[in-house]
Amino acid sequence: MQGPQCPLQTRILFHCAHKTGQEEKLMECHQQLGDSLEDQLSLASIHYLRGHYQVHAFTVHHKPAHKCKLSLCLCVHVLTAIAMT
């Protein structure tokens, strides 16, 4: 991918690796995720898509969602929808 490496690029590559079944790339991107709200929501969406419904994934996804703006929630749901197609 072209451009400077940034958290958004990592999240996009994380979702693309999931979509294409590239486990090594998925784990590489997973290790690069931080504690930001966006990173944690991205991680939670991948947990959900992979069928990991444990309490931790549910808590990570719903706890920050109450604190964030509607636009961020919509972005996460759009990313999830894209990853599912």
Protein Blocks (a to p, Z undefined) as FASTA:
>chain_A
ZZjddfklmmmmmmmmmmnopaklmmmmmmmpcfbfklmmmmmmmmmmnopabfklmmmm
mmmmmmmcfklmmmmmmmmmmmmZZ
